[in-house]
């Protein structure tokens, strides 16, 4: 988690305890007790990982998987297989460049903006950033989505979109959070896209 404090400091770590007065945060250098009144925002950067299935120790020690069968190597009639390797090797991959900036306009609306880069080998289409806002400490959330301003693309269906990113291209995004959205204590984001031919 990224914990932003009133004095401008940022604490990175895992919240291991919290109540209405304080947070106990496990950081790389040890434990910190943070006064909750000093917390401006908590940002939860979600990283999806595969979770391993629990296997009891008795089974884990005694079980050995059956041997893998030998598979025949595929034989291609064409000697040029670079196209096959390229399609398997490359796909679109969109990442955040730098940080997401946050500012307020004259009417009290909050504006989040940043840049997304396609570091993959294929075009990414309909690139969007989903923001999940945590409204209170009890876990109530609201989601807002914004699309990246990228290059124009016309699809086979006739649909035209400006939310495509070619390999190596960077697109900007802006998310306007209206004043009547209400207060929030933190947010996380997920970058999503599609791939079409």
Biotite code that builds the C-alpha atoms (Angstrom):
import biotite.structure as struc

atoms = struc.array([
    struc.Atom([0.000, 0.000, 0.000], chain_id="A", res_id=1, res_name="UNK", atom_name="CA", element="C"),
    struc.Atom([1.003, 3.604, -0.541], chain_id="A", res_id=2, res_name="UNK", atom_name="CA", element="C"),
    struc.Atom([-0.003, 5.833, 2.389], chain_id="A", res_id=3, res_name="UNK", atom_name="CA", element="C"),
    struc.Atom([0.047, 9.581, 1.669], chain_id="A", res_id=4, res_name="UNK", atom_name="CA", element="C"),
    struc.Atom([0.351, 11.829, 4.736], chain_id="A", res_id=5, res_name="UNK", atom_name="CA", element="C"),
    struc.Atom([-0.687, 15.463, 5.321], chain_id="A", res_id=6, res_name="UNK", atom_name="CA", element="C"),
    struc.Atom([2.944, 16.627, 5.486], chain_id="A", res_id=7, res_name="UNK", atom_name="CA", element="C"),
    struc.Atom([3.548, 15.330, 1.941], chain_id="A", res_id=8, res_name="UNK", atom_name="CA", element="C"),
    struc.Atom([5.398, 12.194, 2.993], chain_id="A", res_id=9, res_name="UNK", atom_name="CA", element="C"),
    struc.Atom([4.566, 8.828, 1.491], chain_id="A", res_id=10, res_name="UNK", atom_name="CA", element="C"),
    struc.Atom([4.880, 5.547, 3.371], chain_id="A", res_id=11, res_name="UNK", atom_name="CA", element="C"),
    struc.Atom([5.055, 2.270, 1.449], chain_id="A", res_id=12, res_name="UNK", atom_name="CA", element="C"),
    struc.Atom([4.197, -0.913, 3.283], chain_id="A", res_id=13, res_name="UNK", atom_name="CA", element="C"),
    struc.Atom([1.636, -3.428, 4.422], chain_id="A", res_id=14, res_name="UNK", atom_name="CA", element="C"),
    struc.Atom([-1.044, -2.340, 6.901], chain_id="A", res_id=15, res_name="UNK", atom_name="CA", element="C"),
    struc.Atom([-1.031, -5.060, 9.550], chain_id="A", res_id=16, res_name="UNK", atom_name="CA", element="C"),
    struc.Atom([-3.341, -3.350, 12.070], chain_id="A", res_id=17, res_name="UNK", atom_name="CA", element="C"),
    struc.Atom([-5.707, -0.402, 12.014], chain_id="A", res_id=18, res_name="UNK", atom_name="CA", element="C"),
    struc.Atom([-8.322, 1.162, 14.236], chain_id="A", res_id=19, res_name="UNK", atom_name="CA", element="C"),
    struc.Atom([-10.047, 4.557, 14.343], chain_id="A", res_id=20, res_name="UNK", atom_name="CA", element="C"),
    struc.Atom([-6.935, 6.293, 15.777], chain_id="A", res_id=21, res_name="UNK", atom_name="CA", element="C"),
    struc.Atom([-3.855, 4.697, 14.210], chain_id="A", res_id=22, res_name="UNK", atom_name="CA", element="C"),
    struc.Atom([-2.364, 2.372, 11.600], chain_id="A", res_id=23, res_name="UNK", atom_name="CA", element="C"),
    struc.Atom([0.485, -0.085, 12.148], chain_id="A", res_id=24, res_name="UNK", atom_name="CA", element="C"),
    struc.Atom([2.444, -0.400, 8.905], chain_id="A", res_id=25, res_name="UNK", atom_name="CA", element="C"),
    struc.Atom([5.117, -3.002, 8.144], chain_id="A", res_id=26, res_name="UNK", atom_name="CA", element="C"),
    struc.Atom([7.780, -1.372, 5.936], chain_id="A", res_id=27, res_name="UNK", atom_name="CA", element="C"),
    struc.Atom([11.134, -2.530, 4.592], chain_id="A", res_id=28, res_name="UNK", atom_name="CA", element="C"),
    struc.Atom([12.925, -0.868, 7.521], chain_id="A", res_id=29, res_name="UNK", atom_name="CA", element="C"),
    struc.Atom([10.558, -1.966, 10.299], chain_id="A", res_id=30, res_name="UNK", atom_name="CA", element="C"),
    struc.Atom([7.177, -1.113, 11.781], chain_id="A", res_id=31, res_name="UNK", atom_name="CA", element="C"),
    struc.Atom([5.642, 2.368, 11.866], chain_id="A", res_id=32, res_name="UNK", atom_name="CA", element="C"),
    struc.Atom([2.694, 3.598, 13.896], chain_id="A", res_id=33, res_name="UNK", atom_name="CA", element="C"),
    struc.Atom([0.877, 6.299, 11.903], chain_id="A", res_id=34, res_name="UNK", atom_name="CA", element="C"),
    struc.Atom([-1.771, 8.598, 13.390], chain_id="A", res_id=35, res_name="UNK", atom_name="CA", element="C"),
    struc.Atom([-4.912, 8.148, 11.265], chain_id="A", res_id=36, res_name="UNK", atom_name="CA", element="C"),
    struc.Atom([-5.606, 11.913, 11.421], chain_id="A", res_id=37, res_name="UNK", atom_name="CA", element="C"),
    struc.Atom([-2.373, 12.454, 9.438], chain_id="A", res_id=38, res_name="UNK", atom_name="CA", element="C"),
    struc.Atom([-3.444, 10.122, 6.588], chain_id="A", res_id=39, res_name="UNK", atom_name="CA", element="C"),
    struc.Atom([-4.671, 11.899, 3.447], chain_id="A", res_id=40, res_name="UNK", atom_name="CA", element="C"),
    struc.Atom([-5.083, 8.874, 1.195], chain_id="A", res_id=41, res_name="UNK", atom_name="CA", element="C"),
    struc.Atom([-4.245, 5.186, 0.921], chain_id="A", res_id=42, res_name="UNK", atom_name="CA", element="C"),
    struc.Atom([-3.522, 3.907, -2.589], chain_id="A", res_id=43, res_name="UNK", atom_name="CA", element="C"),
    struc.Atom([-3.806, 0.179, -3.188], chain_id="A", res_id=44, res_name="UNK", atom_name="CA", element="C"),
    struc.Atom([-1.829, -0.810, -6.284], chain_id="A", res_id=45, res_name="UNK", atom_name="CA", element="C"),
    struc.Atom([-3.260, -4.182, -7.250], chain_id="A", res_id=46, res_name="UNK", atom_name="CA", element="C"),
    struc.Atom([-0.853, -6.752, -8.639], chain_id="A", res_id=47, res_name="UNK", atom_name="CA", element="C"),
    struc.Atom([-2.546, -9.951, -9.674], chain_id="A", res_id=48, res_name="UNK", atom_name="CA", element="C"),
    struc.Atom([-0.599, -13.109, -8.936], chain_id="A", res_id=49, res_name="UNK", atom_name="CA", element="C"),
    struc.Atom([-1.545, -16.760, -9.133], chain_id="A", res_id=50, res_name="UNK", atom_name="CA", element="C"),
    struc.Atom([-2.144, -18.152, -5.668], chain_id="A", res_id=51, res_name="UNK", atom_name="CA", element="C"),
    struc.Atom([-0.747, -21.588, -4.980], chain_id="A", res_id=52, res_name="UNK", atom_name="CA", element="C"),
    struc.Atom([-3.136, -24.295, -3.909], chain_id="A", res_id=53, res_name="UNK", atom_name="CA", element="C"),
    struc.Atom([-2.604, -25.692, -0.415], chain_id="A", res_id=54, res_name="UNK", atom_name="CA", element="C"),
    struc.Atom([-1.428, -29.316, -0.423], chain_id="A", res_id=55, res_name="UNK", atom_name="CA", element="C"),
    struc.Atom([-1.151, -31.107, 2.948], chain_id="A", res_id=56, res_name="UNK", atom_name="CA", element="C"),
    struc.Atom([2.415, -32.043, 3.901], chain_id="A", res_id=57, res_name="UNK", atom_name="CA", element="C"),
    struc.Atom([1.737, -35.815, 3.940], chain_id="A", res_id=58, res_name="UNK", atom_name="CA", element="C"),
    struc.Atom([0.494, -35.745, 0.369], chain_id="A", res_id=59, res_name="UNK", atom_name="CA", element="C"),
    struc.Atom([3.182, -33.309, -0.768], chain_id="A", res_id=60, res_name="UNK", atom_name="CA", element="C"),
    struc.Atom([5.982, -35.586, 0.546], chain_id="A", res_id=61, res_name="UNK", atom_name="CA", element="C"),
    struc.Atom([4.574, -38.918, -0.628], chain_id="A", res_id=62, res_name="UNK", atom_name="CA", element="C"),
    struc.Atom([3.020, -38.012, -3.982], chain_id="A", res_id=63, res_name="UNK", atom_name="CA", element="C"),
    struc.Atom([5.067, -37.997, -7.141], chain_id="A", res_id=64, res_name="UNK", atom_name="CA", element="C"),
    struc.Atom([3.369, -36.976, -10.364], chain_id="A", res_id=65, res_name="UNK", atom_name="CA", element="C"),
    struc.Atom([3.225, -39.469, -13.233], chain_id="A", res_id=66, res_name="UNK", atom_name="CA", element="C"),
    struc.Atom([5.936, -39.079, -15.869], chain_id="A", res_id=67, res_name="UNK", atom_name="CA", element="C"),
    struc.Atom([5.176, -36.664, -18.670], chain_id="A", res_id=68, res_name="UNK", atom_name="CA", element="C"),
    struc.Atom([4.506, -38.379, -21.983], chain_id="A", res_id=69, res_name="UNK", atom_name="CA", element="C"),
    struc.Atom([6.901, -37.610, -24.812], chain_id="A", res_id=70, res_name="UNK", atom_name="CA", element="C"),
    struc.Atom([5.219, -35.379, -27.332], chain_id="A", res_id=71, res_name="UNK", atom_name="CA", element="C"),
    struc.Atom([6.155, -35.430, -30.972], chain_id="A", res_id=72, res_name="UNK", atom_name="CA", element="C"),
    struc.Atom([7.676, -32.247, -32.339], chain_id="A", res_id=73, res_name="UNK", atom_name="CA", element="C"),
    struc.Atom([5.320, -30.579, -34.838], chain_id="A", res_id=74, res_name="UNK", atom_name="CA", element="C"),
    struc.Atom([6.478, -30.719, -38.439], chain_id="A", res_id=75, res_name="UNK", atom_name="CA", element="C"),
    struc.Atom([5.734, -27.661, -40.539], chain_id="A", res_id=76, res_name="UNK", atom_name="CA", element="C"),
    struc.Atom([5.394, -27.847, -44.289], chain_id="A", res_id=77, res_name="UNK", atom_name="CA", element="C"),
    struc.Atom([6.727, -24.305, -44.646], chain_id="A", res_id=78, res_name="UNK", atom_name="CA", element="C"),
    struc.Atom([10.356, -23.633, -43.777], chain_id="A", res_id=79, res_name="UNK", atom_name="CA", element="C"),
    struc.Atom([9.534, -20.016, -42.795], chain_id="A", res_id=80, res_name="UNK", atom_name="CA", element="C"),
    struc.Atom([8.153, -20.147, -39.246], chain_id="A", res_id=81, res_name="UNK", atom_name="CA", element="C"),
    struc.Atom([9.001, -16.552, -38.217], chain_id="A", res_id=82, res_name="UNK", atom_name="CA", element="C"),
    struc.Atom([5.318, -15.559, -38.406], chain_id="A", res_id=83, res_name="UNK", atom_name="CA", element="C"),
    struc.Atom([4.317, -18.311, -35.994], chain_id="A", res_id=84, res_name="UNK", atom_name="CA", element="C"),
    struc.Atom([7.057, -17.381, -33.527], chain_id="A", res_id=85, res_name="UNK", atom_name="CA", element="C"),
    struc.Atom([6.205, -13.662, -33.681], chain_id="A", res_id=86, res_name="UNK", atom_name="CA", element="C"),
    struc.Atom([2.515, -14.172, -32.938], chain_id="A", res_id=87, res_name="UNK", atom_name="CA", element="C"),
    struc.Atom([3.257, -16.443, -29.984], chain_id="A", res_id=88, res_name="UNK", atom_name="CA", element="C"),
    struc.Atom([6.039, -14.201, -28.667], chain_id="A", res_id=89, res_name="UNK", atom_name="CA", element="C"),
    struc.Atom([4.387, -10.773, -28.889], chain_id="A", res_id=90, res_name="UNK", atom_name="CA", element="C"),
    struc.Atom([1.165, -9.395, -27.539], chain_id="A", res_id=91, res_name="UNK", atom_name="CA", element="C"),
    struc.Atom([0.047, -5.991, -26.309], chain_id="A", res_id=92, res_name="UNK", atom_name="CA", element="C"),
    struc.Atom([1.162, -4.940, -22.826], chain_id="A", res_id=93, res_name="UNK", atom_name="CA", element="C"),
    struc.Atom([0.061, -1.566, -21.438], chain_id="A", res_id=94, res_name="UNK", atom_name="CA", element="C"),
    struc.Atom([1.745, -0.031, -18.386], chain_id="A", res_id=95, res_name="UNK", atom_name="CA", element="C"),
    struc.Atom([1.591, 3.254, -16.470], chain_id="A", res_id=96, res_name="UNK", atom_name="CA", element="C"),
    struc.Atom([4.404, 5.699, -17.296], chain_id="A", res_id=97, res_name="UNK", atom_name="CA", element="C"),
    struc.Atom([5.471, 7.629, -14.186], chain_id="A", res_id=98, res_name="UNK", atom_name="CA", element="C"),
    struc.Atom([2.806, 8.489, -11.628], chain_id="A", res_id=99, res_name="UNK", atom_name="CA", element="C"),
    struc.Atom([-0.845, 9.461, -11.719], chain_id="A", res_id=100, res_name="UNK", atom_name="CA", element="C"),
    struc.Atom([-1.159, 13.171, -10.924], chain_id="A", res_id=101, res_name="UNK", atom_name="CA", element="C"),
    struc.Atom([-4.097, 14.570, -9.004], chain_id="A", res_id=102, res_name="UNK", atom_name="CA", element="C"),
    struc.Atom([-5.336, 18.176, -8.948], chain_id="A", res_id=103, res_name="UNK", atom_name="CA", element="C"),
    struc.Atom([-8.488, 20.171, -8.197], chain_id="A", res_id=104, res_name="UNK", atom_name="CA", element="C"),
    struc.Atom([-10.076, 22.632, -10.577], chain_id="A", res_id=105, res_name="UNK", atom_name="CA", element="C"),
    struc.Atom([-11.900, 25.861, -9.636], chain_id="A", res_id=106, res_name="UNK", atom_name="CA", element="C"),
    struc.Atom([-15.247, 24.078, -9.135], chain_id="A", res_id=107, res_name="UNK", atom_name="CA", element="C"),
    struc.Atom([-13.838, 21.500, -6.691], chain_id="A", res_id=108, res_name="UNK", atom_name="CA", element="C"),
    struc.Atom([-13.694, 18.633, -9.191], chain_id="A", res_id=109, res_name="UNK", atom_name="CA", element="C"),
    struc.Atom([-10.687, 16.316, -8.889], chain_id="A", res_id=110, res_name="UNK", atom_name="CA", element="C"),
    struc.Atom([-8.755, 15.525, -12.070], chain_id="A", res_id=111, res_name="UNK", atom_name="CA", element="C"),
    struc.Atom([-6.510, 12.453, -12.301], chain_id="A", res_id=112, res_name="UNK", atom_name="CA", element="C"),
    struc.Atom([-4.205, 12.256, -15.305], chain_id="A", res_id=113, res_name="UNK", atom_name="CA", element="C"),
    struc.Atom([-1.278, 10.216, -16.512], chain_id="A", res_id=114, res_name="UNK", atom_name="CA", element="C"),
    struc.Atom([0.210, 8.330, -19.427], chain_id="A", res_id=115, res_name="UNK", atom_name="CA", element="C"),
    struc.Atom([-0.066, 4.715, -20.557], chain_id="A", res_id=116, res_name="UNK", atom_name="CA", element="C"),
    struc.Atom([2.535, 3.060, -22.812], chain_id="A", res_id=117, res_name="UNK", atom_name="CA", element="C"),
    struc.Atom([2.143, -0.095, -24.889], chain_id="A", res_id=118, res_name="UNK", atom_name="CA", element="C"),
    struc.Atom([5.417, -1.951, -24.305], chain_id="A", res_id=119, res_name="UNK", atom_name="CA", element="C"),
    struc.Atom([4.187, -5.058, -26.130], chain_id="A", res_id=120, res_name="UNK", atom_name="CA", element="C"),
    struc.Atom([4.562, -6.118, -29.733], chain_id="A", res_id=121, res_name="UNK", atom_name="CA", element="C"),
    struc.Atom([0.940, -5.753, -30.914], chain_id="A", res_id=122, res_name="UNK", atom_name="CA", element="C"),
    struc.Atom([-1.607, -2.943, -31.060], chain_id="A", res_id=123, res_name="UNK", atom_name="CA", element="C"),
    struc.Atom([-3.820, -2.599, -27.971], chain_id="A", res_id=124, res_name="UNK", atom_name="CA", element="C"),
    struc.Atom([-7.411, -1.481, -28.553], chain_id="A", res_id=125, res_name="UNK", atom_name="CA", element="C"),
    struc.Atom([-9.942, 0.222, -26.266], chain_id="A", res_id=126, res_name="UNK", atom_name="CA", element="C"),
    struc.Atom([-7.246, 0.919, -23.646], chain_id="A", res_id=127, res_name="UNK", atom_name="CA", element="C"),
    struc.Atom([-8.879, 2.045, -20.399], chain_id="A", res_id=128, res_name="UNK", atom_name="CA", element="C"),
    struc.Atom([-8.001, 2.719, -16.786], chain_id="A", res_id=129, res_name="UNK", atom_name="CA", element="C"),
    struc.Atom([-10.493, 1.547, -14.138], chain_id="A", res_id=130, res_name="UNK", atom_name="CA", element="C"),
    struc.Atom([-10.242, 3.489, -10.861], chain_id="A", res_id=131, res_name="UNK", atom_name="CA", element="C"),
    struc.Atom([-11.742, 1.833, -7.775], chain_id="A", res_id=132, res_name="UNK", atom_name="CA", element="C"),
    struc.Atom([-12.317, 4.471, -5.072], chain_id="A", res_id=133, res_name="UNK", atom_name="CA", element="C"),
    struc.Atom([-12.593, 3.409, -1.440], chain_id="A", res_id=134, res_name="UNK", atom_name="CA", element="C"),
    struc.Atom([-15.293, 5.642, 0.048], chain_id="A", res_id=135, res_name="UNK", atom_name="CA", element="C"),
    struc.Atom([-14.866, 4.813, 3.756], chain_id="A", res_id=136, res_name="UNK", atom_name="CA", element="C"),
    struc.Atom([-13.060, 2.554, 6.212], chain_id="A", res_id=137, res_name="UNK", atom_name="CA", element="C"),
    struc.Atom([-15.826, -0.066, 6.076], chain_id="A", res_id=138, res_name="UNK", atom_name="CA", element="C"),
    struc.Atom([-14.928, -0.965, 2.480], chain_id="A", res_id=139, res_name="UNK", atom_name="CA", element="C"),
    struc.Atom([-17.606, 0.763, 0.368], chain_id="A", res_id=140, res_name="UNK", atom_name="CA", element="C"),
    struc.Atom([-16.244, 1.340, -3.158], chain_id="A", res_id=141, res_name="UNK", atom_name="CA", element="C"),
    struc.Atom([-17.206, 3.111, -6.391], chain_id="A", res_id=142, res_name="UNK", atom_name="CA", element="C"),
    struc.Atom([-15.616, 2.553, -9.801], chain_id="A", res_id=143, res_name="UNK", atom_name="CA", element="C"),
    struc.Atom([-14.986, 5.148, -12.523], chain_id="A", res_id=144, res_name="UNK", atom_name="CA", element="C"),
    struc.Atom([-13.432, 4.399, -15.920], chain_id="A", res_id=145, res_name="UNK", atom_name="CA", element="C"),
    struc.Atom([-11.591, 6.537, -18.461], chain_id="A", res_id=146, res_name="UNK", atom_name="CA", element="C"),
    struc.Atom([-10.265, 5.650, -21.906], chain_id="A", res_id=147, res_name="UNK", atom_name="CA", element="C"),
    struc.Atom([-6.787, 6.553, -23.141], chain_id="A", res_id=148, res_name="UNK", atom_name="CA", element="C"),
    struc.Atom([-6.452, 9.142, -25.924], chain_id="A", res_id=149, res_name="UNK", atom_name="CA", element="C"),
    struc.Atom([-4.377, 7.209, -28.448], chain_id="A", res_id=150, res_name="UNK", atom_name="CA", element="C"),
    struc.Atom([-4.393, 6.723, -32.198], chain_id="A", res_id=151, res_name="UNK", atom_name="CA", element="C"),
    struc.Atom([-7.493, 6.370, -34.365], chain_id="A", res_id=152, res_name="UNK", atom_name="CA", element="C"),
    struc.Atom([-8.363, 2.928, -35.678], chain_id="A", res_id=153, res_name="UNK", atom_name="CA", element="C"),
    struc.Atom([-11.273, 1.744, -37.846], chain_id="A", res_id=154, res_name="UNK", atom_name="CA", element="C"),
    struc.Atom([-12.279, -1.856, -37.149], chain_id="A", res_id=155, res_name="UNK", atom_name="CA", element="C"),
    struc.Atom([-13.805, -4.368, -39.594], chain_id="A", res_id=156, res_name="UNK", atom_name="CA", element="C"),
    struc.Atom([-17.246, -3.634, -38.112], chain_id="A", res_id=157, res_name="UNK", atom_name="CA", element="C"),
    struc.Atom([-16.924, 0.055, -39.076], chain_id="A", res_id=158, res_name="UNK", atom_name="CA", element="C"),
    struc.Atom([-16.452, 1.227, -35.483], chain_id="A", res_id=159, res_name="UNK", atom_name="CA", element="C"),
    struc.Atom([-13.883, 4.034, -35.155], chain_id="A", res_id=160, res_name="UNK", atom_name="CA", element="C"),
    struc.Atom([-11.991, 4.469, -31.876], chain_id="A", res_id=161, res_name="UNK", atom_name="CA", element="C"),
    struc.Atom([-9.243, 6.814, -30.694], chain_id="A", res_id=162, res_name="UNK", atom_name="CA", element="C"),
    struc.Atom([-8.309, 4.523, -27.781], chain_id="A", res_id=163, res_name="UNK", atom_name="CA", element="C"),
    struc.Atom([-5.760, 2.317, -29.587], chain_id="A", res_id=164, res_name="UNK", atom_name="CA", element="C"),
    struc.Atom([-2.037, 2.255, -28.824], chain_id="A", res_id=165, res_name="UNK", atom_name="CA", element="C"),
    struc.Atom([0.466, 0.944, -31.357], chain_id="A", res_id=166, res_name="UNK", atom_name="CA", element="C"),
    struc.Atom([3.553, -0.885, -30.011], chain_id="A", res_id=167, res_name="UNK", atom_name="CA", element="C"),
    struc.Atom([5.811, 1.666, -28.304], chain_id="A", res_id=168, res_name="UNK", atom_name="CA", element="C"),
    struc.Atom([3.145, 4.412, -28.376], chain_id="A", res_id=169, res_name="UNK", atom_name="CA", element="C"),
    struc.Atom([2.093, 6.513, -25.378], chain_id="A", res_id=170, res_name="UNK", atom_name="CA", element="C"),
    struc.Atom([-1.436, 7.781, -24.758], chain_id="A", res_id=171, res_name="UNK", atom_name="CA", element="C"),
    struc.Atom([-2.708, 10.222, -22.142], chain_id="A", res_id=172, res_name="UNK", atom_name="CA", element="C"),
    struc.Atom([-5.759, 9.822, -19.927], chain_id="A", res_id=173, res_name="UNK", atom_name="CA", element="C"),
    struc.Atom([-7.812, 12.216, -17.796], chain_id="A", res_id=174, res_name="UNK", atom_name="CA", element="C"),
    struc.Atom([-10.423, 11.199, -15.236], chain_id="A", res_id=175, res_name="UNK", atom_name="CA", element="C"),
    struc.Atom([-12.753, 13.903, -13.923], chain_id="A", res_id=176, res_name="UNK", atom_name="CA", element="C"),
    struc.Atom([-14.209, 13.100, -10.508], chain_id="A", res_id=177, res_name="UNK", atom_name="CA", element="C"),
    struc.Atom([-17.113, 15.522, -9.962], chain_id="A", res_id=178, res_name="UNK", atom_name="CA", element="C"),
    struc.Atom([-17.462, 17.350, -6.659], chain_id="A", res_id=179, res_name="UNK", atom_name="CA", element="C"),
    struc.Atom([-20.763, 15.546, -5.923], chain_id="A", res_id=180, res_name="UNK", atom_name="CA", element="C"),
    struc.Atom([-18.924, 12.174, -6.086], chain_id="A", res_id=181, res_name="UNK", atom_name="CA", element="C"),
    struc.Atom([-18.141, 12.681, -2.401], chain_id="A", res_id=182, res_name="UNK", atom_name="CA", element="C"),
    struc.Atom([-15.057, 12.096, -0.288], chain_id="A", res_id=183, res_name="UNK", atom_name="CA", element="C"),
    struc.Atom([-12.866, 9.022, -0.649], chain_id="A", res_id=184, res_name="UNK", atom_name="CA", element="C"),
    struc.Atom([-9.965, 7.710, 1.412], chain_id="A", res_id=185, res_name="UNK", atom_name="CA", element="C"),
    struc.Atom([-8.001, 5.882, -1.263], chain_id="A", res_id=186, res_name="UNK", atom_name="CA", element="C"),
    struc.Atom([-8.045, 4.371, -4.716], chain_id="A", res_id=187, res_name="UNK", atom_name="CA", element="C"),
    struc.Atom([-6.551, 1.603, -6.792], chain_id="A", res_id=188, res_name="UNK", atom_name="CA", element="C"),
    struc.Atom([-6.392, 1.278, -10.559], chain_id="A", res_id=189, res_name="UNK", atom_name="CA", element="C"),
    struc.Atom([-6.324, -1.441, -13.194], chain_id="A", res_id=190, res_name="UNK", atom_name="CA", element="C"),
    struc.Atom([-5.221, -0.945, -16.816], chain_id="A", res_id=191, res_name="UNK", atom_name="CA", element="C"),
    struc.Atom([-7.301, -2.973, -19.279], chain_id="A", res_id=192, res_name="UNK", atom_name="CA", element="C"),
    struc.Atom([-7.299, -3.380, -23.081], chain_id="A", res_id=193, res_name="UNK", atom_name="CA", element="C"),
    struc.Atom([-8.437, -5.624, -25.919], chain_id="A", res_id=194, res_name="UNK", atom_name="CA", element="C"),
    struc.Atom([-6.490, -6.999, -28.886], chain_id="A", res_id=195, res_name="UNK", atom_name="CA", element="C"),
    struc.Atom([-8.033, -7.198, -32.347], chain_id="A", res_id=196, res_name="UNK", atom_name="CA", element="C"),
    struc.Atom([-6.425, -7.962, -35.705], chain_id="A", res_id=197, res_name="UNK", atom_name="CA", element="C"),
])
